[in-house]
Amino acid sequence: MPTLIKGGTVVTHELTYRADVLCDNGKIVAIGDDIDVPAGTDVVDAGGQYVMPGGIDPHTHMNFPFMGTVTIDDFESGTSAAVAGGTTSIIDFVIPSPQEPLMDAYKKWRGWAETSVANYSFHVAITWWDDSVHKDMGELVENYGVNSFKHFMAYKNAIMCTDDILVASFGRCLELGAMPTVHAENGELVYHLQNQMLEKGMTGPEAHPMSRPPIVESEAAHRAITVADTLGAPIYIVHVSAEQTVDAIRYAQSNGQRVYGECLAGHLVLDDSVYQNKDWGSAAAHVMSPPFRPKGHQDALWHGLQSGTLHTTATDHCAFCAEQKAAGKDDFTKIPNGTAGVEERMSVIWEKGVNSGRMTPNEFVAVTSTNAAQIFNVYPRKGTIAVGSDADIVVWDPQGKKTLSAKTHKSKIDFNIFEGMTVTGIPVCTLVNGKVVYKDGEVIGQPGDGVYFNRPPYAAYYDALKRKNELSEPKAVAR
């Protein structure tokens, strides 16, 4: 059934203007005034509200087996939370166990994701290396719409990539026109510092940030950037949390290197005082990696977004309930790492970004949707309001208010890291592929409403490199 979004103000990363938007067959088919509307069209009243491209969260973990348990949110509950927050697409992570074939892991995750309410795609992690991994990377890019591969520089003795794997995989990404992404933490240093904390008798959550200080992040980021620069590959740094990492990215960019940076809504507003909470459960609920930092790092992240050093905002939604976190009651290194936030991200960034004057509504659209679409090569299919684009849309009430709480969120997790925060600026209606899936506080979408979307390789970039044979001087990736 066609849907007309009527009376709203369209906001993209570039333009703000009054227009109606007509959606049909999953696409935006007309924008303007006095649109010729087919009989039987459903009408969404957007009077006094903004009509924006649905959010794209480029970093989530639904149904993720990790640290001896599985996240409490599967794809159905996690993406229900996403659409309730105005996010219409997620890019989740396929994370093979060491020695598990990439294609086997990918097909497993695809099966899990069939219950998704939001659209979804996947990064695939490189957790080991041999000729089969090299081959499967090609298969994923050429036949399955994967154009990014994740590299964990942390989690020693589990999924950590050593430098030789980084070199091999980054080089393969360059051959395929794919984007290497990295979780930047020096796993050897983290392992050493964790043992040091335990030897001192520090077993609680307060030891977590002490075992992962900013330097272990910035060192790993600088090392990964150096590997990418040497090979001539682009690179995307996930969940940047430290001022020193922002500096490393800015320095590389100033020297012509193509480096992209992502930050999390949580890191933008929370600090490391959360680990000092006398209630063990509350402190443990905030255990994630990288950890929340001292307050000064928040300004660096905001400045990074404002200046274009950082490009995207995400959540690293990786939800573990109190019972799961309790596995580390006597040893902080066994607390499952992860927090939630896929529902809260956009309202938190609007409240702390737009309402504070740090960014304009257009810049908000860029960092919550458009930039991710461009970087991961699905723009203008996604990330904008334009004729021919996917009808993934959020109707946003800039005056709407909500108090964030575990009592009311859609996630299955029993804790909300933004508990008690009142935000002004909320989604009132979310459309996925032209279908209303969230309206007036209720998720009305069904499992399977979301569909998998392919992300093509950066063919133009790779072709240019082949022609010039100048791998040390990349000129462009996704813009």
C-alpha positions as a printed NumPy array, in Angstrom:
array([[  0.   ,   0.   ,   0.   ],
       [  1.369,   3.472,  -0.857],
       [  2.07 ,   5.782,   2.084],
       [  2.054,   9.581,   1.985],
       [  3.98 ,  11.466,   4.673],
       [  2.168,  14.774,   4.63 ],
       [  2.863,  18.231,   6.016],
       [  6.381,  17.715,   7.295],
       [  9.722,  19.416,   6.784],
       [ 12.247,  17.26 ,   4.956],
       [ 15.723,  17.342,   6.505],
       [ 18.697,  15.743,   4.765],
       [ 22.422,  16.196,   5.364],
       [ 22.338,  19.073,   2.865],
       [ 18.831,  20.544,   2.642],
       [ 15.834,  21.555,   4.75 ],
       [ 12.539,  22.22 ,   2.951],
       [  8.794,  21.748,   3.246],
       [  7.429,  18.847,   1.168],
       [  5.237,  15.774,   1.219],
       [  6.854,  12.385,   0.584],
       [  5.124,   9.524,  -1.223],
       [  6.365,   5.961,  -0.751],
       [  5.389,   2.882,  -2.746],
       [  6.87 ,  -0.582,  -3.264],
       [  9.582,   0.134,  -0.702],
       [ 10.863,   3.262,  -2.459],
       [ 10.366,   7.01 ,  -2.313],
       [  8.481,   7.74 ,  -5.54 ],
       [  7.618,  11.445,  -5.249],
       [  8.551,  14.504,  -3.189],
       [  6.774,  17.85 ,  -3.349],
       [  3.469,  19.643,  -2.918],
       [  0.182,  18.52 ,  -4.459],
       [  1.449,  15.01 ,  -5.231],
       [ -0.97 ,  12.904,  -7.271],
       [ -1.797,  10.243,  -4.695],
       [ -3.202,   6.812,  -5.659],
       [ -6.515,   5.718,  -4.189],
       [ -6.17 ,   3.84 ,  -0.914],
       [ -2.952,   5.597,   0.091],
       [ -2.214,   5.552,   3.811],
       [ -1.457,   9.028,   5.179],
       [  1.006,   9.822,   7.964],
       [  0.468,  13.314,   9.386],
       [  3.878,  14.956,   9.846],
       [  2.638,  18.469,  10.526],
       [  5.136,  20.401,  12.648],
       [  7.63 ,  17.551,  12.418],
       [ 10.793,  16.666,  10.53 ],
       [ 10.972,  13.952,   7.888],
       [ 14.477,  12.511,   7.892],
       [ 16.282,   9.462,   6.515],
       [ 16.073,   6.613,   8.993],
       [ 19.085,   6.145,  11.194],
       [ 21.826,   3.725,  10.214],
       [ 23.643,   2.139,  13.141],
       [ 26.886,   0.747,  11.678],
       [ 27.866,  -1.167,  14.826],
       [ 25.553,  -3.633,  16.572],
       [ 25.792,  -7.164,  17.987],
       [ 22.486,  -9.041,  18.005],
       [ 22.278, -12.713,  19.02 ],
       [ 26.048, -12.604,  19.602],
       [ 27.746, -15.601,  21.304],
       [ 30.465, -13.981,  23.405],
       [ 32.4  , -14.681,  26.607],
       [ 30.471, -17.845,  27.373],
       [ 26.973, -16.47 ,  26.84 ],
       [ 24.746, -14.939,  24.14 ],
       [ 23.434, -11.379,  24.064],
       [ 19.937, -11.049,  25.501],
       [ 18.732,  -9.219,  22.386],
       [ 18.245, -11.335,  19.29 ],
       [ 17.554,  -9.73 ,  15.912],
       [ 13.821,  -9.427,  16.572],
       [ 14.041,  -7.672,  19.936],
       [ 17.149,  -5.683,  19.056],
       [ 15.754,  -4.306,  15.819],
       [ 12.387,  -3.626,  17.465],
       [ 14.336,  -1.358,  19.795],
       [ 16.122,   0.123,  16.788],
       [ 12.968,   1.175,  14.925],
       [ 11.498,   2.548,  18.158],
       [ 14.496,   4.86 ,  18.224],
       [ 14.266,   5.902,  14.564],
       [ 16.969,   3.557,  13.258],
       [ 15.886,   1.695,  10.121],
       [ 19.109,  -0.135,   9.225],
       [ 21.852,  -1.821,  11.196],
       [ 25.185,  -3.254,  10.144],
       [ 25.816,  -6.141,  12.499],
       [ 28.901,  -8.363,  12.813],
       [ 29.5  , -11.913,  11.731],
       [ 32.24 , -13.107,  14.096],
       [ 33.605, -16.563,  13.258],
       [ 35.231, -18.582,  15.994],
       [ 38.925, -19.244,  15.34 ],
       [ 39.196, -21.905,  12.605],
       [ 35.493, -21.544,  11.71 ],
       [ 35.05 , -20.992,   7.953],
       [ 33.876, -17.46 ,   7.188],
       [ 31.097, -18.671,   4.919],
       [ 29.73 , -21.005,   7.597],
       [ 29.598, -18.176,  10.124],
       [ 28.057, -15.78 ,   7.617],
       [ 25.249, -18.181,   6.723],
       [ 24.574, -18.807,  10.421],
       [ 24.197, -15.082,  11.12 ],
       [ 22.003, -14.632,   8.04 ],
       [ 19.672, -17.269,   9.433],
       [ 19.472, -15.578,  12.813],
       [ 18.723, -12.215,  11.201],
       [ 15.634, -13.363,   9.295],
       [ 13.463, -12.175,  12.223],
       [ 14.72 ,  -8.6  ,  11.902],
       [ 12.216,  -5.726,  11.949],
       [ 14.818,  -3.284,  10.578],
       [ 16.967,  -3.706,   7.484],
       [ 20.354,  -5.288,   8.091],
       [ 23.747,  -5.972,   6.596],
       [ 26.972,  -7.447,   7.955],
       [ 30.609,  -6.715,   8.534],
       [ 32.541,  -9.996,   8.727],
       [ 35.318, -10.367,  11.303],
       [ 38.697, -11.849,  10.472],
       [ 39.598, -13.912,  13.541],
       [ 42.184, -16.245,  11.977],
       [ 44.022, -16.659,   8.691],
       [ 44.738, -19.246,   6.037],
       [ 44.071, -19.665,   2.327],
       [ 40.406, -20.469,   2.95 ],
       [ 39.889, -17.115,   4.687],
       [ 41.497, -15.367,   1.724],
       [ 39.128, -17.225,  -0.618],
       [ 35.994, -16.674,   1.494],
       [ 36.638, -12.933,   1.662],
       [ 36.437, -12.855,  -2.128],
       [ 33.255, -14.922,  -2.115],
       [ 31.615, -12.593,   0.411],
       [ 32.476,  -9.446,  -1.52 ],
       [ 31.632, -10.753,  -4.969],
       [ 28.479, -12.733,  -4.235],
       [ 27.045, -11.699,  -0.855],
       [ 27.215,  -7.914,  -0.695],
       [ 29.839,  -7.664,   2.058],
       [ 32.282,  -4.757,   1.632],
       [ 33.85 ,  -4.472,   5.082],
       [ 35.866,  -6.753,   7.333],
       [ 36.385,  -6.334,  11.071],
       [ 39.67 ,  -6.838,  12.922],
       [ 39.791,  -7.124,  16.71 ],
       [ 43.149,  -5.97 ,  18.025],
       [ 41.974,  -6.925,  21.536],
       [ 40.742, -10.145,  23.226],
       [ 43.996, -12.087,  23.406],
       [ 43.624, -15.874,  23.303],
       [ 40.211, -15.482,  21.667],
       [ 39.542, -13.421,  18.527],
       [ 42.523, -11.039,  18.508],
       [ 44.267, -10.323,  15.186],
       [ 48.038, -10.301,  15.264],
       [ 49.96 ,  -7.892,  13.04 ],
       [ 50.625, -10.516,  10.375],
       [ 46.881, -11.103,  10.037],
       [ 46.252,  -7.362,   9.81 ],
       [ 48.742,  -7.078,   6.96 ],
       [ 47.346, -10.068,   5.083],
       [ 43.712,  -9.07 ,   5.546],
       [ 44.166,  -5.345,   4.84 ],
       [ 45.978,  -6.299,   1.631],
       [ 43.15 ,  -8.625,   0.65 ],
       [ 40.593,  -5.896,   1.379],
       [ 42.484,  -3.601,  -0.961],
       [ 42.426,  -6.225,  -3.707],
       [ 38.675,  -6.674,  -3.303],
       [ 37.691,  -3.023,  -2.886],
       [ 36.539,  -3.639,   0.692],
       [ 36.927,  -1.538,   3.839],
       [ 39.081,  -2.814,   6.721],
       [ 37.603,  -1.843,  10.086],
       [ 39.351,  -2.228,  13.437],
       [ 38.595,  -2.467,  17.119],
       [ 41.688,  -0.614,  18.27 ],
       [ 43.037,  -1.807,  21.624],
       [ 46.449,  -3.345,  22.208],
       [ 45.425,  -6.827,  23.315],
       [ 48.83 ,  -7.706,  24.73 ],
       [ 48.85 ,  -4.639,  26.958],
       [ 45.255,  -5.222,  28.057],
       [ 46.067,  -8.818,  28.981],
       [ 49.13 ,  -7.68 ,  30.943],
       [ 47.251,  -4.948,  32.789],
       [ 44.309,  -7.222,  33.583],
       [ 46.65 ,  -9.701,  35.242],
       [ 48.356,  -6.858,  37.064],
       [ 45.008,  -5.679,  38.48 ],
       [ 44.076,  -9.187,  39.596],
       [ 47.448,  -9.7  ,  41.262],
       [ 46.748,  -6.555,  43.303],
       [ 43.437,  -8.009,  44.424],
       [ 41.371,  -5.66 ,  42.232],
       [ 38.586,  -7.91 ,  40.99 ],
       [ 35.643,  -5.508,  40.618],
       [ 34.386,  -3.372,  37.714],
       [ 36.495,  -0.418,  38.877],
       [ 39.548,  -2.296,  37.549],
       [ 38.107,  -2.536,  34.037],
       [ 39.004,   1.009,  32.844],
       [ 42.368,   0.765,  34.619],
       [ 43.221,  -2.28 ,  32.515],
       [ 42.283,  -0.465,  29.294],
       [ 43.647,   3.101,  29.594],
       [ 43.438,   5.458,  26.591],
       [ 47.015,   4.702,  25.529],
       [ 46.168,   1.061,  24.684],
       [ 43.511,   2.34 ,  22.295],
       [ 45.544,   5.085,  20.67 ],
       [ 48.601,   2.846,  20.219],
       [ 46.534,   0.214,  18.43 ],
       [ 44.775,   2.829,  16.315],
       [ 48.086,   4.355,  15.272],
       [ 49.474,   0.912,  14.432],
       [ 46.438,  -0.032,  12.33 ],
       [ 46.51 ,   3.33 ,  10.56 ],
       [ 50.198,   2.81 ,   9.807],
       [ 49.559,  -0.638,   8.342],
       [ 46.769,   0.771,   6.176],
       [ 48.92 ,   3.686,   5.061],
       [ 51.805,   1.414,   4.108],
       [ 49.51 ,  -0.76 ,   1.995],
       [ 47.519,   2.148,   0.578],
       [ 44.24 ,   0.913,   2.065],
       [ 41.459,   2.992,   3.612],
       [ 40.56 ,   2.228,   7.23 ],
       [ 37.58 ,   2.683,   9.549],
       [ 38.188,   2.87 ,  13.32 ],
       [ 35.194,   1.722,  15.364],
       [ 34.072,   3.108,  18.756],
       [ 36.73 ,   5.818,  19.133],
       [ 36.649,   6.806,  22.809],
       [ 39.937,   8.586,  23.564],
       [ 41.258,  12.029,  22.733],
       [ 44.604,  10.549,  21.648],
       [ 42.841,   8.372,  19.073],
       [ 41.013,  11.385,  17.649],
       [ 44.408,  13.086,  17.368],
       [ 45.884,  10.073,  15.547],
       [ 43.012,  10.04 ,  13.046],
       [ 43.239,  13.79 ,  12.478],
       [ 46.992,  13.613,  11.889],
       [ 46.583,  10.825,   9.331],
       [ 43.809,  12.703,   7.547],
       [ 45.919,  15.85 ,   7.415],
       [ 48.539,  13.83 ,   5.556],
       [ 46.071,  12.7  ,   2.921],
       [ 45.214,   9.303,   4.338],
       [ 41.656,   8.017,   4.057],
       [ 40.735,   7.283,   7.69 ],
       [ 37.189,   7.16 ,   9.02 ],
       [ 36.217,   7.385,  12.684],
       [ 33.135,   6.177,  14.556],
       [ 32.063,   7.127,  18.071],
       [ 29.329,   5.802,  20.338],
       [ 26.448,   7.691,  21.885],
       [ 27.491,   6.317,  25.272],
       [ 31.042,   7.62 ,  25.044],
       [ 29.706,  11.057,  24.095],
       [ 27.739,  11.496,  27.327],
       [ 28.966,   9.091,  30.027],
       [ 32.273,   9.044,  31.91 ],
       [ 34.314,   6.591,  33.945],
       [ 32.671,   7.524,  37.242],
       [ 30.101,   4.821,  36.414],
       [ 32.642,   2.197,  37.468],
       [ 32.861,   3.642,  40.972],
       [ 29.224,   2.914,  41.768],
       [ 28.99 ,   1.073,  45.09 ],
       [ 26.334,  -1.164,  43.578],
       [ 28.321,  -3.912,  41.827],
       [ 25.549,  -4.648,  39.339],
       [ 25.273,  -1.066,  38.21 ],
       [ 29.013,  -0.729,  37.772],
       [ 29.234,  -4.053,  35.939],
       [ 26.377,  -3.055,  33.627],
       [ 28.676,  -0.372,  32.18 ],
       [ 31.548,  -2.753,  31.448],
       [ 32.275,  -2.501,  27.741],
       [ 35.402,  -2.089,  25.652],
       [ 36.751,   0.46 ,  25.217],
       [ 35.482,   1.612,  28.62 ],
       [ 33.902,   4.953,  29.43 ],
       [ 36.599,   7.596,  29.815],
       [ 37.265,  10.624,  32.031],
       [ 35.049,  13.581,  31.068],
       [ 37.691,  15.442,  29.083],
       [ 37.565,  12.834,  26.349],
       [ 33.913,  13.677,  25.649],
       [ 34.828,  17.145,  24.4  ],
       [ 37.406,  15.619,  22.065],
       [ 34.781,  13.3  ,  20.592],
       [ 32.276,  16.112,  20.079],
       [ 34.961,  18.27 ,  18.497],
       [ 35.873,  15.332,  16.276],
       [ 32.285,  15.068,  15.046],
       [ 31.983,  18.815,  14.563],
       [ 35.2  ,  19.061,  12.574],
       [ 34.635,  15.982,  10.417],
       [ 37.501,  14.026,  11.964],
       [ 34.889,  11.54 ,  13.18 ],
       [ 32.138,  10.649,  10.757],
       [ 29.581,   8.271,  12.237],
       [ 27.757,   7.579,  15.48 ],
       [ 26.877,   4.055,  16.564],
       [ 25.99 ,   2.119,  19.706],
       [ 27.953,  -1.148,  19.791],
       [ 24.599,  -2.501,  21.024],
       [ 25.691,  -5.696,  22.777],
       [ 23.155,  -6.347,  25.506],
       [ 23.834,  -8.55 ,  28.517],
       [ 21.454,  -8.696,  31.488],
       [ 22.414,  -8.604,  35.16 ],
       [ 22.445, -12.385,  35.483],
       [ 24.893, -12.658,  32.581],
       [ 27.127,  -9.889,  33.938],
       [ 27.296, -11.756,  37.258],
       [ 29.588, -14.323,  35.64 ],
       [ 32.376, -11.891,  36.526],
       [ 31.345, -11.309,  40.141],
       [ 34.767, -12.375,  41.425],
       [ 36.843, -11.51 ,  38.346],
       [ 36.174,  -8.378,  36.283],
       [ 37.827,  -9.942,  33.216],
       [ 34.926, -12.413,  33.036],
       [ 32.167,  -9.772,  32.978],
       [ 30.646,  -9.99 ,  29.483],
       [ 31.622,  -6.799,  27.683],
       [ 28.743,  -4.782,  26.272],
       [ 26.011,  -2.233,  26.77 ],
       [ 22.818,  -1.406,  24.851],
       [ 21.645,   1.822,  23.185],
       [ 20.279,   1.175,  19.688],
       [ 16.939,   2.683,  20.73 ],
       [ 18.387,   5.723,  22.498],
       [ 21.207,   6.763,  20.139],
       [ 19.362,   9.254,  17.956],
       [ 17.465,  11.02 ,  20.744],
       [ 20.594,  11.259,  22.9  ],
       [ 22.6  ,  12.793,  20.053],
       [ 19.759,  15.183,  19.199],
       [ 19.484,  16.239,  22.85 ],
       [ 23.205,  16.62 ,  23.479],
       [ 24.13 ,  17.698,  19.949],
       [ 21.346,  19.687,  18.284],
       [ 19.634,  21.051,  21.398],
       [ 22.986,  22.136,  22.854],
       [ 23.977,  23.963,  19.668],
       [ 26.862,  21.606,  18.899],
       [ 25.375,  20.62 ,  15.552],
       [ 22.593,  21.52 ,  13.148],
       [ 19.743,  19.177,  12.217],
       [ 21.47 ,  18.618,   8.875],
       [ 24.708,  17.644,  10.609],
       [ 22.682,  15.341,  12.86 ],
       [ 21.349,  13.537,   9.777],
       [ 24.9  ,  13.223,   8.474],
       [ 26.351,  11.601,  11.602],
       [ 23.365,   9.344,  12.313],
       [ 22.632,   8.181,   8.762],
       [ 24.16 ,   9.717,   5.637],
       [ 27.841,   9.349,   6.446],
       [ 27.43 ,   5.661,   7.248],
       [ 25.554,   5.156,   3.973],
       [ 28.323,   6.903,   2.046],
       [ 31.23 ,   5.202,   3.801],
       [ 29.72 ,   1.738,   3.397],
       [ 28.695,   2.416,  -0.203],
       [ 24.878,   2.333,  -0.056],
       [ 24.265,   6.029,  -0.701],
       [ 21.912,   7.334,  -2.139],
       [ 19.956,   4.101,  -1.837],
       [ 20.003,   4.805,   1.891],
       [ 20.908,   7.814,   4.003],
       [ 18.809,  10.452,   2.251],
       [ 15.301,  11.509,   1.268],
       [ 15.284,  11.394,  -2.533],
       [ 13.168,   9.949,  -5.321],
       [ 14.405,   6.41 ,  -5.925],
       [ 15.903,   5.98 ,  -2.464],
       [ 14.696,   3.266,  -0.11 ],
       [ 11.691,   4.424,   1.889],
       [ 13.52 ,   4.119,   5.226],
       [ 12.236,   7.205,   7.001],
       [ 11.79 ,   8.608,  10.491],
       [  9.22 ,  11.266,  11.319],
       [ 10.843,  13.255,  14.094],
       [  9.145,  15.494,  16.642],
       [ 11.745,  18.099,  17.712],
       [  9.528,  19.135,  20.63 ],
       [  8.596,  15.649,  21.797],
       [  9.906,  14.648,  25.224],
       [ 10.783,  11.311,  26.734],
       [ 12.591,  10.042,  29.81 ],
       [ 14.869,   7.147,  28.944],
       [ 14.464,   4.104,  31.167],
       [ 14.799,   0.336,  31.306],
       [ 11.147,   0.291,  32.366],
       [  9.983,   1.528,  28.986],
       [ 12.621,   0.601,  26.399],
       [ 12.003,  -2.182,  23.868],
       [ 15.278,  -4.037,  24.432],
       [ 15.194,  -7.15 ,  26.627],
       [ 18.089,  -5.841,  28.725],
       [ 17.258,  -4.983,  32.342],
       [ 19.501,  -1.902,  32.516],
       [ 19.666,   1.365,  30.604],
       [ 22.958,   3.281,  30.614],
       [ 20.994,   6.492,  29.95 ],
       [ 18.531,   5.822,  32.794],
       [ 16.64 ,   8.972,  33.844],
       [ 17.887,  11.204,  31.019],
       [ 15.09 ,  13.369,  29.624],
       [ 15.444,  14.082,  25.924],
       [ 13.623,  16.574,  23.739],
       [ 13.475,  15.302,  20.177],
       [ 12.03 ,  11.85 ,  19.552],
       [ 10.776,   9.652,  16.702],
       [  6.998,   9.431,  16.4  ],
       [  6.807,   7.255,  13.293],
       [  9.354,   4.988,  11.605],
       [  9.01 ,   3.464,   8.148],
       [ 11.115,   0.532,   6.911],
       [ 10.84 ,  -0.135,   3.179],
       [  7.814,   2.143,   3.107],
       [  5.941,   0.257,   5.82 ],
       [  5.111,   1.864,   9.153],
       [  6.829,  -0.285,  11.784],
       [  6.716,   2.097,  14.755],
       [  4.122,   4.711,  15.62 ],
       [  3.129,   6.638,  18.739],
       [  5.236,   4.585,  21.109],
       [  4.416,   1.125,  19.784],
       [  6.349,  -1.22 ,  17.518],
       [  3.84 ,  -2.491,  14.967],
       [  6.332,  -4.045,  12.572],
       [  6.678,  -7.795,  12.3  ],
       [  9.663, -10.141,  12.297],
       [ 10.897, -10.306,   8.736],
       [  9.86 ,  -6.757,   7.784],
       [ 13.55 ,  -5.94 ,   7.61 ],
       [ 15.525,  -7.204,   4.641],
       [ 19.186,  -7.825,   3.969],
       [ 20.889,  -5.155,   1.889],
       [ 23.975,  -5.68 ,  -0.251],
       [ 26.867,  -3.251,  -0.055],
       [ 28.893,  -3.273,  -3.273],
       [ 32.686,  -3.002,  -3.252],
       [ 34.447,   0.273,  -3.885],
       [ 35.065,  -0.606,  -7.508],
       [ 35.94 ,   2.889,  -8.692],
       [ 38.554,   3.21 ,  -5.98 ],
       [ 40.161,  -0.122,  -6.717],
       [ 40.057,   0.367, -10.487],
       [ 41.824,   3.701, -10.101],
       [ 44.524,   2.055,  -8.02 ],
       [ 45.028,  -0.666, -10.583],
       [ 45.33 ,   1.862, -13.401],
       [ 47.823,   4.045, -11.617],
       [ 49.598,   1.259,  -9.717],
       [ 50.146,   3.74 ,  -6.902],
       [ 49.016,   1.841,  -3.845],
       [ 50.693,   4.314,  -1.527],
       [ 48.55 ,   7.23 ,  -2.711],
       [ 44.83 ,   6.45 ,  -2.405],
       [ 42.68 ,   9.203,  -3.892],
       [ 39.106,   8.36 ,  -2.955],
       [ 36.882,   5.778,  -1.36 ],
       [ 33.218,   6.341,  -0.534],
       [ 32.284,   9.976,  -0.171]])
